């Protein structure tokens, strides 16, 4: 398997975690989203992913885009360890929270959205940062309400094994920390996040571990 990825892409981060949790071997092909107008905009990459976004997973001659579709594919071809619960109602609950992150929070802070705000709408950098912080904070508040009150939460978002919600949550917390959002108001989320970040599957998928990394992990403890 080959994963077209960008080190700071939340969507690519999700897939890296899932591949690691499944114990699948894969290579990473970096796609820089800002250099030379964005390598994802090239005709060569567009032939693999018409949406011109990352990630794209190549499995033999087949290619798959959209992070949650890729993760569901990995779940089907490698069922163990499972990333989804056994019962239909619990799978629906897990998917709903994963989509709260992937479909509601993340897109409003996506690079191309923020770039449009700056370059086309001509908002100030301060306004752009306020926009991003607002939507991340609102989304995390709603996640905190849901997870803090649900008995299905264990060491991880669902029970005591990492799964789809955790895969989506960790990259979003990275974004929040990078945006200097106060995460102390999300104790349930941060407890889950801290537990995830003890696992090699999450650590090895993180920003600073990538071959194309250009900065430090915002979740790392300060250097002394």
Secondary structure as GFF3:
##gff-version 3
##sequence-region A 1 224
A	DSSP	beta_strand	2	5	.	.	.	ID=ss1
A	DSSP	alpha_helix	10	22	.	.	.	ID=ss2
A	DSSP	beta_strand	27	30	.	.	.	ID=ss3
A	DSSP	three_ten_helix	35	37	.	.	.	ID=ss4
A	DSSP	three_ten_helix	39	41	.	.	.	ID=ss5
A	DSSP	alpha_helix	43	46	.	.	.	ID=ss6
A	DSSP	beta_strand	56	59	.	.	.	ID=ss7
A	DSSP	beta_strand	62	65	.	.	.	ID=ss8
A	DSSP	alpha_helix	67	77	.	.	.	ID=ss9
A	DSSP	alpha_helix	88	99	.	.	.	ID=ss10
A	DSSP	pi_helix	100	105	.	.	.	ID=ss11
A	DSSP	three_ten_helix	106	109	.	.	.	ID=ss12
A	DSSP	alpha_helix	111	119	.	.	.	ID=ss13
A	DSSP	alpha_helix	125	148	.	.	.	ID=ss14
A	DSSP	alpha_helix	164	178	.	.	.	ID=ss15
A	DSSP	three_ten_helix	183	185	.	.	.	ID=ss16
A	DSSP	alpha_helix	187	196	.	.	.	ID=ss17
A	DSSP	alpha_helix	200	203	.	.	.	ID=ss18
A	DSSP	three_ten_helix	207	209	.	.	.	ID=ss19
###
